[in-house]
């Protein structure tokens, strides 16, 4: 009898504890209700991609020397470089160049290794098409520059989390001229350049 | 006590005033409340769906439907419209008749149960003497439809879903009925109107929750399971069973299931508020306020206000419960089938029995509090 009562007591304790946990869980969900939505209303508002964003690849036909480095560094040898050796000029003549973005993983190796910088990353990421072959961009399509989110009159550009001022969590209704926490790349470049200039001047004066 | 507005009586009387016989007047009256309830319950479902979407969104720090009508109110309507226009597919090797009848058998009893839901003393379709019992009987028809559609779909997931739904409904119907039995014992009646009247007079303090706290919890859990809401939504657990018995359904037949599940949800919330939260009674009794200002119970404008407050209170309590149920959906993970059956048979059933026994004992010892 005592054992049975103990069992009942233990069971009741369990029940009370689980009820407590459910209550805690409910308070967490309830608390989320008053938090501000983190979503961006996509077609009307868009996040500004970061400066290192690896989007669709841009390609300049005239700069390309058909060296095929991009093909060699590509994990799947994706870029198609169609060239022919011109015997009279003894130079490679580039005919076509294409990248299939249905297969590309946007690793950026080709951009990294291109000796003439004819490849670069854009901030375009809206690659929806009706058929997968449309994603196979030829040199003309690759040469197009994407619309900037900040230039689009239909879109309210939103800053990404890392680009918000310190302590701000919400990209909506930011005051004009608010800057992100820390230094911008331009500032860092300007600082190092001026530091170099100062160093050069001091070096020159010590020499002279 | 004053019976409040009697719409039926005045309607029939006024028709008789035009020279119609009493029978004909009643026949004209009859379809009106049915239509109102059908439309009303559908609107209630739309509101419940909208609320589910909005509350879910808020719990996940989203906005939810925003552009379909103001604050996305028309989103459930758009859902329904989409389902109406979808192609109605019957799988090649499915049993055509059972496949078609399944959703009907699921939906009809749920709508029929609105027969006994009172929004005021005379604001219900029919004050059936065995009101709550009728609801329990009707709700036990639903698993037949679920099993039927699960079996007729000729799909392993559907069959498993249908079987689970049946097992679940069977397990949770008994504690549900036992919890209701304790209430019926206290109010000396199965009629929903009598049950609410038994709770009236003392405002918030007179509600059955205080007399039946365990019964309330049992009823609420069992009602959740009957509606197949999380954490008991395993008949349609999408991670394991695709969509359970709904897997093969599309178009209007799926819409029936969808509608049925939300009507069931609002119905259960309504019944919880009627059985335990005082139905149409306001937290502070309207009669008390009117008597302090020396206004007679029979004043017409007071009766209209009382009726309006009654409807408002019922809906307020109902949607507060729906809100809570949605919150539970995003809080508690789904239980396993063995946990579900353990909870039903080994926990809720004994507790419900003990609760019934305790209620009977308390009724004998304190007849003043527990309804002599």
HADDOCK unambig.tbl for C-alpha pairs under 7 A between the chains (distance, minus, plus):
assign (segid A and resid 25 and name CA) (segid B and resid 331 and name CA) 5.71 0.50 0.50
assign (segid A and resid 26 and name CA) (segid B and resid 327 and name CA) 6.95 0.50 0.50
assign (segid A and resid 26 and name CA) (segid B and resid 328 and name CA) 6.78 0.50 0.50
assign (segid A and resid 26 and name CA) (segid B and resid 331 and name CA) 5.77 0.50 0.50
assign (segid A and resid 29 and name CA) (segid B and resid 59 and name CA) 5.76 0.50 0.50
assign (segid A and resid 29 and name CA) (segid B and resid 327 and name CA) 6.79 0.50 0.50
assign (segid A and resid 29 and name CA) (segid B and resid 330 and name CA) 6.97 0.50 0.50
assign (segid A and resid 29 and name CA) (segid B and resid 331 and name CA) 6.30 0.50 0.50
assign (segid A and resid 30 and name CA) (segid B and resid 59 and name CA) 6.89 0.50 0.50
assign (segid A and resid 32 and name CA) (segid B and resid 58 and name CA) 6.89 0.50 0.50
assign (segid A and resid 32 and name CA) (segid B and resid 59 and name CA) 5.13 0.50 0.50
assign (segid A and resid 32 and name CA) (segid B and resid 60 and name CA) 6.85 0.50 0.50
assign (segid A and resid 32 and name CA) (segid B and resid 61 and name CA) 6.58 0.50 0.50
assign (segid A and resid 33 and name CA) (segid B and resid 58 and name CA) 4.74 0.50 0.50
assign (segid A and resid 33 and name CA) (segid B and resid 59 and name CA) 4.79 0.50 0.50
assign (segid A and resid 33 and name CA) (segid B and resid 61 and name CA) 6.90 0.50 0.50
assign (segid A and resid 35 and name CA) (segid B and resid 61 and name CA) 6.42 0.50 0.50
assign (segid A and resid 36 and name CA) (segid B and resid 61 and name CA) 6.28 0.50 0.50
assign (segid A and resid 37 and name CA) (segid B and resid 61 and name CA) 4.23 0.50 0.50
assign (segid A and resid 37 and name CA) (segid B and resid 62 and name CA) 4.71 0.50 0.50
assign (segid A and resid 37 and name CA) (segid B and resid 63 and name CA) 6.14 0.50 0.50
assign (segid A and resid 38 and name CA) (segid B and resid 61 and name CA) 5.91 0.50 0.50
assign (segid A and resid 38 and name CA) (segid B and resid 62 and name CA) 6.39 0.50 0.50
assign (segid A and resid 39 and name CA) (segid B and resid 62 and name CA) 5.83 0.50 0.50
